[in-house]
Amino acid sequence: MRQSRPPSFIAARENRWQYAAHMQSDDPRHRSIRSFVRRGGRLTPSQRNALERYWPHFGLDFRPGMPPLPGGFAALKLEIGIGNGDALLHMADADPDSLYIGVEVHEPGIGRCLNLAHQRQLDNLRLIRHDAIEVLEKMIEPGTLDRILLLFPDPWPKKRHHKRRIVNARFRDLVHRALKSGAEIHIATDWQEYAEWIAQQFLGDGRFVNRGDAEGYIERPEYRPQTRFEQRGLRLGHGVWDLLFAKK
């Protein structure tokens, strides 16, 4: 369903933690602008315990270059901004032949995801607790990803905040570098103007092939689960837009 509507339902209700991006400045005195705001958020005892106990197995510490990954997987897929981990856990559980890496800066969400990954024994899931743009720049080797997922990033709806949006020229460069030939980036948003912004960014970049309709949109793939907030929004007539672009 694609309808214009009031400010972002899913981004506002789920508080997707506004995942990392930089806008580069020609003036070195200017601080890079990020597309996320770090939120304190209290860790529950269970989440804190998960970070202490399960991070050594499921966690990948940020560093230049990717540490050794478990072998035997047919594909490597990356989700930028996992929120509370629901989508990542669903996809990893449903697709055991792929290794999924989730990037997030919000510790409560990471703690929750670690607990559930341990409970479900999902050995095809790894987490990175860091700025996603720096992960793409410094950890992901060129031409190694089979899919990148960016699900409900903060739309930064006010015009003066558009510079904070993660989808920009630098992001496209990093996505193009990280993807294998023919591999795809899948973006979903519940903010129509942001969907149009994203479509324009990729439709105007000759390095990518549009997998959607003339406007860049696709129907929600089966592999992307609906969150409870998305389901509620759809019942209320709110729109969700999925976009899919492949590296030439």
C-alpha positions as CSV (number, residue, x, y, z in Angstrom):
1,M,0.0,0.0,0.0
2,R,1.4,3.4,-1.0
3,Q,-0.3,6.4,0.4
4,S,0.8,9.8,1.5
5,R,0.3,10.3,5.2
6,P,1.4,12.1,8.4
7,P,5.0,11.8,9.9
8,S,6.7,8.5,10.0
9,F,4.7,5.9,11.8
10,I,7.1,3.1,12.1
11,A,10.2,5.2,12.5
12,A,8.6,7.2,15.2
13,R,7.0,4.3,17.1
14,E,9.9,1.8,16.7
15,N,12.5,4.4,17.3
16,R,14.8,2.9,14.7
17,W,17.9,4.5,16.2
18,Q,18.8,6.5,13.1
19,Y,21.6,4.5,11.7
20,A,25.1,5.7,10.9
21,A,26.1,7.9,8.0
22,H,28.5,10.7,7.3
23,M,28.3,13.7,5.1
24,Q,31.8,14.6,4.1
25,S,33.0,18.2,4.4
26,D,35.7,19.8,2.3
27,D,36.7,21.8,5.4
28,P,38.6,19.5,7.8
29,R,37.4,21.7,10.7
30,H,33.9,20.6,10.1
31,R,32.8,17.5,12.1
32,S,31.2,14.7,10.1
33,I,27.4,14.6,10.3
34,R,25.9,11.4,11.4
35,S,22.4,10.1,10.6
36,F,21.9,8.6,14.1
37,V,21.7,10.0,17.6
38,R,23.1,7.8,20.3
39,R,20.4,7.1,22.8
40,G,21.3,6.0,26.4
41,G,18.5,3.5,27.0
42,R,18.8,1.4,30.1
43,L,20.0,-2.1,29.8
44,T,17.9,-4.7,31.5
45,P,19.7,-7.2,33.6
46,S,19.0,-9.8,30.9
47,Q,20.4,-7.6,28.2
48,R,23.5,-6.8,30.2
49,N,24.0,-10.5,30.9
50,A,23.7,-11.2,27.1
51,L,26.3,-8.6,26.3
52,E,28.7,-10.2,28.8
53,R,28.0,-13.8,28.0
54,Y,27.1,-14.0,24.3
55,W,29.1,-11.2,22.7
56,P,32.3,-13.3,22.5
57,H,30.4,-15.8,20.3
58,F,28.0,-13.6,18.3
59,G,29.9,-10.3,18.4
60,L,32.4,-8.8,16.0
61,D,34.5,-6.0,17.5
62,F,35.0,-3.1,15.2
63,R,38.5,-2.9,13.7
64,P,40.0,-2.3,10.2
65,G,39.4,-5.4,8.2
66,M,36.9,-8.1,8.9
67,P,37.9,-10.7,11.5
68,P,37.6,-14.4,10.5
69,L,34.0,-15.4,9.8
70,P,32.5,-18.9,10.1
71,G,32.7,-20.7,6.8
72,G,30.3,-23.0,4.9
73,F,27.7,-20.3,4.0
74,A,26.5,-19.6,0.5
75,A,25.9,-15.9,0.9
76,L,26.9,-13.0,3.2
77,K,24.1,-10.4,4.0
78,L,24.3,-7.2,6.0
79,E,21.5,-5.4,7.8
80,I,22.2,-1.8,8.7
81,G,20.4,-0.8,11.9
82,I,18.8,-3.9,13.4
83,G,16.7,-2.0,16.0
84,N,15.5,-4.7,18.4
85,G,16.7,-7.5,16.0
86,D,13.3,-8.9,15.0
87,A,13.9,-8.7,11.2
88,L,17.5,-10.0,11.5
89,L,16.5,-12.9,13.7
90,H,13.7,-13.8,11.3
91,M,15.8,-13.7,8.2
92,A,18.7,-15.7,9.8
93,D,16.3,-18.3,11.1
94,A,14.6,-18.7,7.7
95,D,17.8,-18.7,5.7
96,P,20.4,-20.9,7.3
97,D,22.5,-21.1,4.2
98,S,23.4,-17.4,4.5
99,L,25.5,-15.6,7.1
100,Y,23.8,-12.5,8.5
101,I,25.7,-9.6,10.0
102,G,23.7,-6.9,11.8
103,V,25.1,-3.5,12.6
104,E,23.6,-1.4,15.5
105,V,24.7,1.3,17.9
106,H,22.0,0.9,20.5
107,E,23.0,-1.6,23.3
108,P,19.6,-2.6,24.5
109,G,18.7,-3.8,21.0
110,I,21.9,-5.6,20.7
111,G,21.4,-7.3,24.1
112,R,17.9,-8.4,23.2
113,C,19.1,-9.8,19.8
114,L,22.0,-11.7,21.5
115,N,19.6,-13.3,24.0
116,L,17.3,-14.5,21.2
117,A,20.1,-15.6,18.9
118,H,21.5,-17.7,21.8
119,Q,18.1,-19.2,22.6
120,R,17.4,-20.1,19.0
121,Q,21.0,-21.3,18.4
122,L,21.4,-19.1,15.3
123,D,25.0,-19.7,14.4
124,N,24.6,-17.9,11.1
125,L,24.2,-14.5,12.8
126,R,26.9,-12.0,13.9
127,L,26.6,-8.5,15.3
128,I,28.7,-5.4,15.1
129,R,28.2,-2.6,17.6
130,H,29.4,0.4,15.7
131,D,28.6,3.2,13.1
132,A,27.5,1.4,10.0
133,I,29.2,3.8,7.6
134,E,32.6,3.2,9.3
135,V,31.8,-0.5,9.2
136,L,31.3,-0.3,5.4
137,E,34.4,1.8,5.0
138,K,36.8,-0.1,7.1
139,M,35.5,-3.7,7.8
140,I,33.6,-4.9,4.8
141,E,35.9,-6.1,2.0
142,P,35.0,-4.9,-1.6
143,G,32.7,-7.1,-3.5
144,T,31.8,-9.5,-0.7
145,L,28.1,-8.8,0.2
146,D,25.2,-10.6,-1.5
147,R,22.6,-8.3,0.0
148,I,22.4,-5.1,2.1
149,L,19.3,-4.3,4.0
150,L,18.3,-0.9,5.3
151,L,14.9,-1.2,6.9
152,F,13.0,1.9,8.1
153,P,15.9,4.3,8.6
154,D,15.1,7.6,10.2
155,P,13.6,9.8,7.5
156,W,14.8,13.1,9.1
157,P,11.7,14.8,7.7
158,K,12.6,18.4,8.3
159,K,14.4,19.9,5.3
160,R,17.2,21.3,7.4
161,H,17.9,17.8,8.6
162,H,18.0,16.2,5.2
163,K,21.8,16.3,5.3
164,R,21.6,13.7,8.1
165,R,19.9,11.1,5.9
166,I,21.9,8.0,5.5
167,V,21.1,7.6,1.8
168,N,23.4,10.0,-0.1
169,A,26.2,9.9,-2.6
170,R,28.8,8.7,-0.1
171,F,26.5,5.9,1.0
172,R,25.9,4.8,-2.6
173,D,29.6,4.7,-3.2
174,L,30.1,2.4,-0.1
175,V,27.2,0.2,-1.1
176,H,28.5,-0.2,-4.6
177,R,32.0,-1.0,-3.3
178,A,30.7,-3.6,-0.8
179,L,28.2,-5.5,-3.1
180,K,29.1,-8.3,-5.4
181,S,28.2,-7.8,-9.1
182,G,24.5,-8.4,-9.4
183,A,24.0,-8.2,-5.6
184,E,21.2,-6.0,-4.2
185,I,20.4,-3.3,-1.7
186,H,16.9,-3.5,-0.3
187,I,15.5,-0.4,1.5
188,A,12.1,0.0,3.2
189,T,10.5,3.1,4.5
190,D,7.1,4.2,5.8
191,W,7.8,7.9,4.8
192,Q,6.7,8.6,1.2
193,E,8.9,11.6,0.6
194,Y,11.9,9.7,1.8
195,A,11.0,6.8,-0.5
196,E,10.9,9.3,-3.4
197,W,14.3,10.7,-2.3
198,I,15.8,7.2,-2.1
199,A,14.4,6.3,-5.5
200,Q,15.9,9.4,-7.1
201,Q,19.3,8.7,-5.6
202,F,19.5,5.2,-7.0
203,L,17.6,5.7,-10.3
204,G,20.0,8.5,-11.1
205,D,23.1,6.4,-10.4
206,G,24.1,4.4,-13.5
207,R,26.0,1.9,-11.4
208,F,22.8,0.3,-10.2
209,V,19.9,-1.5,-11.9
210,N,16.3,-0.9,-10.7
211,R,14.6,-4.1,-9.7
212,G,11.3,-2.4,-9.2
213,D,8.6,-0.6,-11.2
214,A,9.2,2.7,-13.0
215,E,9.3,4.5,-9.7
216,G,11.7,2.1,-8.1
217,Y,9.2,0.2,-5.9
218,I,8.6,-3.5,-5.3
219,E,6.1,-5.5,-3.4
220,R,7.5,-6.6,0.0
221,P,9.6,-9.7,-0.5
222,E,8.7,-12.7,1.6
223,Y,12.1,-12.7,3.3
224,R,11.3,-9.3,4.9
225,P,9.0,-9.8,7.9
226,Q,6.4,-7.2,8.9
227,T,6.9,-5.8,12.4
228,R,3.9,-5.4,14.6
229,F,4.1,-1.6,14.2
230,E,4.1,-2.0,10.4
231,Q,1.1,-4.3,10.6
232,R,-0.8,-1.8,12.7
233,G,0.1,1.0,10.4
234,L,-1.1,-0.9,7.4
235,R,-4.4,-1.6,9.2
236,L,-4.7,2.2,9.7
237,G,-4.1,2.8,6.0
238,H,-0.5,4.0,6.3
239,G,1.9,3.2,3.5
240,V,5.2,1.3,3.3
241,W,7.5,1.5,0.3
242,D,10.1,-1.2,-0.5
243,L,12.9,-0.4,-3.0
244,L,15.4,-2.8,-4.6
245,F,18.5,-2.0,-6.6
246,A,21.3,-4.2,-7.9
247,K,24.9,-3.5,-8.6
248,K,25.6,-3.7,-12.3
